Amino acid sequence: MADLIVKAAVKEALDDKNVASDFYEALDEEVDELLADAARRAEANDRKTVQPRDL
């Protein structure tokens, strides 16, 4: 699986919070599932283009 998230951006978005090292992998898996679901919705609607409404 490719890294879908940018660790530095996540850390910056969470400001002054500490981030556990395994959080990034879990977040990456969630993003991967979200993208797969969006792709399935687009395909179910006979589109090759994934759109915001697919989220």
MDAnalysis code that builds the backbone (N, CA, C; Angstrom):
import MDAnalysis as mda
import numpy as np

u = mda.Universe.empty(165, n_residues=55, atom_resindex=np.repeat(np.arange(55), 3), trajectory=True)
u.add_TopologyAttr("name", ["N", "CA", "C"] * 55)
u.add_TopologyAttr("resid", np.arange(1, 56))
u.add_TopologyAttr("resname", ["MET", "ALA", "ASP", "LEU", "ILE", "VAL", "LYS", "ALA", "ALA", "VAL", "LYS", "GLU", "ALA", "LEU", "ASP", "ASP", "LYS", "ASN", "VAL", "ALA", "SER", "ASP", "PHE", "TYR", "GLU", "ALA", "LEU", "ASP", "GLU", "GLU", "VAL", "ASP", "GLU", "LEU", "LEU", "ALA", "ASP", "ALA", "ALA", "ARG", "ARG", "ALA", "GLU", "ALA", "ASN", "ASP", "ARG", "LYS", "THR", "VAL", "GLN", "PRO", "ARG", "ASP", "LEU"])
u.atoms.positions = np.array([
    [0.841, -1.173, 0.000],
    [0.000, 0.000, 0.000],
    [0.890, 1.241, 0.000],
    [0.514, 2.188, -0.803],
    [1.250, 3.446, -0.875],
    [0.874, 4.331, 0.306],
    [1.801, 5.175, 0.726],
    [1.483, 6.153, 1.762],
    [0.616, 7.228, 1.139],
    [-0.591, 7.383, 1.662],
    [-1.534, 8.341, 1.108],
    [-1.546, 9.655, 1.879],
    [-1.010, 9.631, 3.077],
    [-1.023, 10.835, 3.890],
    [0.404, 11.375, 4.038],
    [0.496, 12.640, 4.367],
    [1.793, 13.277, 4.609],
    [1.911, 13.494, 6.110],
    [2.840, 12.786, 6.731],
    [2.967, 12.828, 8.187],
    [3.147, 14.249, 8.716],
    [3.956, 15.032, 8.046],
    [4.205, 16.405, 8.507],
    [2.924, 17.233, 8.484],
    [2.093, 17.027, 7.470],
    [0.835, 17.767, 7.368],
    [-0.138, 17.341, 8.465],
    [-0.157, 16.053, 8.779],
    [-1.024, 15.560, 9.848],
    [-0.580, 16.155, 11.174],
    [0.705, 16.099, 11.434],
    [1.245, 16.645, 12.686],
    [0.930, 18.133, 12.800],
    [1.074, 18.857, 11.709],
    [0.779, 20.291, 11.708],
    [-0.708, 20.540, 11.958],
    [-1.563, 19.724, 11.375],
    [-3.008, 19.895, 11.538],
    [-3.452, 19.611, 12.974],
    [-2.709, 18.755, 13.648],
    [-3.058, 18.418, 15.026],
    [-2.362, 19.335, 16.035],
    [-1.754, 20.381, 15.539],
    [-1.111, 21.424, 16.350],
    [-0.272, 20.885, 17.495],
    [-0.716, 21.155, 18.712],
    [0.097, 20.864, 19.894],
    [-0.134, 19.467, 20.461],
    [-0.801, 18.601, 19.712],
    [-1.058, 17.231, 20.171],
    [0.102, 16.321, 19.797],
    [0.343, 15.341, 20.636],
    [1.316, 14.309, 20.304],
    [0.629, 13.298, 19.399],
    [1.375, 12.715, 18.489],
    [0.827, 11.741, 17.546],
    [1.589, 10.435, 17.715],
    [0.855, 9.375, 18.033],
    [1.472, 8.056, 18.175],
    [1.960, 7.580, 16.813],
    [3.054, 6.858, 16.799],
    [3.640, 6.423, 15.531],
    [2.701, 5.529, 14.735],
    [1.880, 4.720, 15.399],
    [0.968, 3.828, 14.676],
    [-0.302, 4.543, 14.203],
    [-0.506, 5.800, 14.610],
    [-1.659, 6.575, 14.167],
    [-1.611, 6.798, 12.661],
    [-0.417, 7.063, 12.139],
    [-0.281, 7.354, 10.709],
    [-0.709, 6.169, 9.850],
    [-0.325, 4.974, 10.248],
    [-0.704, 3.779, 9.492],
    [-2.218, 3.570, 9.534],
    [-2.820, 3.765, 10.701],
    [-4.266, 3.620, 10.831],
    [-4.996, 4.660, 9.988],
    [-4.507, 5.894, 9.996],
    [-5.118, 6.949, 9.190],
    [-4.974, 6.643, 7.707],
    [-3.810, 6.149, 7.315],
    [-3.572, 5.797, 5.922],
    [-4.553, 4.710, 5.469],
    [-4.831, 3.736, 6.331],
    [-5.785, 2.670, 6.006],
    [-7.197, 3.238, 5.852],
    [-7.569, 4.167, 6.718],
    [-8.891, 4.797, 6.630],
    [-9.041, 5.567, 5.320],
    [-8.000, 6.294, 4.943],
    [-8.029, 7.063, 3.700],
    [-8.133, 6.109, 2.515],
    [-7.397, 5.008, 2.566],
    [-7.444, 4.015, 1.493],
    [-8.859, 3.469, 1.328],
    [-9.531, 3.159, 2.437],
    [-10.913, 2.668, 2.382],
    [-11.861, 3.732, 1.833],
    [-11.675, 4.963, 2.250],
    [-12.503, 6.068, 1.781],
    [-12.377, 6.242, 0.268],
    [-11.161, 6.155, -0.232],
    [-10.931, 6.286, -1.671],
    [-11.540, 5.112, -2.445],
    [-11.406, 3.917, -1.902],
    [-11.977, 2.738, -2.566],
    [-13.501, 2.850, -2.625],
    [-14.109, 3.307, -1.538],
    [-15.570, 3.488, -1.525],
    [-15.994, 4.539, -2.545],
    [-15.271, 5.632, -2.620],
    [-15.597, 6.695, -3.574],
    [-15.473, 6.178, -5.013],
    [-14.436, 5.402, -5.275],
    [-14.249, 4.844, -6.612],
    [-15.399, 3.904, -6.976],
    [-15.848, 3.102, -6.009],
    [-16.980, 2.194, -6.263],
    [-18.255, 2.976, -6.559],
    [-18.482, 4.077, -5.836],
    [-19.677, 4.887, -6.084],
    [-19.642, 5.501, -7.476],
    [-18.479, 5.997, -7.862],
    [-18.352, 6.585, -9.199],
    [-18.616, 5.518, -10.258],
    [-18.041, 4.365, -10.083],
    [-18.228, 3.280, -11.043],
    [-19.689, 2.836, -11.092],
    [-20.345, 2.786, -9.947],
    [-21.757, 2.399, -9.892],
    [-22.642, 3.393, -10.638],
    [-22.154, 4.624, -10.771],
    [-22.886, 5.659, -11.492],
    [-22.338, 5.855, -12.904],
    [-21.644, 4.841, -13.408],
    [-21.088, 4.842, -14.768],
    [-20.172, 6.039, -15.041],
    [-19.363, 6.389, -14.046],
    [-18.388, 7.470, -14.229],
    [-16.994, 6.951, -13.949],
    [-16.016, 7.505, -14.652],
    [-14.624, 7.218, -14.377],
    [-14.029, 8.309, -13.488],
    [-14.737, 9.413, -13.393],
    [-14.270, 10.548, -12.596],
    [-14.877, 10.484, -11.202],
    [-14.015, 10.433, -10.194],
    [-14.461, 10.460, -8.806],
    [-14.714, 11.915, -8.444],
    [-15.898, 12.158, -7.880],
    [-16.305, 13.530, -7.556],
    [-16.552, 13.658, -6.059],
    [-16.604, 14.892, -5.557],
    [-16.817, 15.078, -4.111],
    [-18.053, 14.354, -3.595],
    [-19.079, 14.277, -4.396],
    [-20.309, 13.619, -3.948],
    [-20.113, 12.113, -3.716],
    [-19.024, 11.549, -4.219],
    [-18.740, 10.141, -4.021],
    [-18.198, 9.854, -2.616],
    [-17.810, 10.903, -1.928],
    [-17.335, 10.726, -0.565],
    [-18.495, 10.522, 0.383],
])
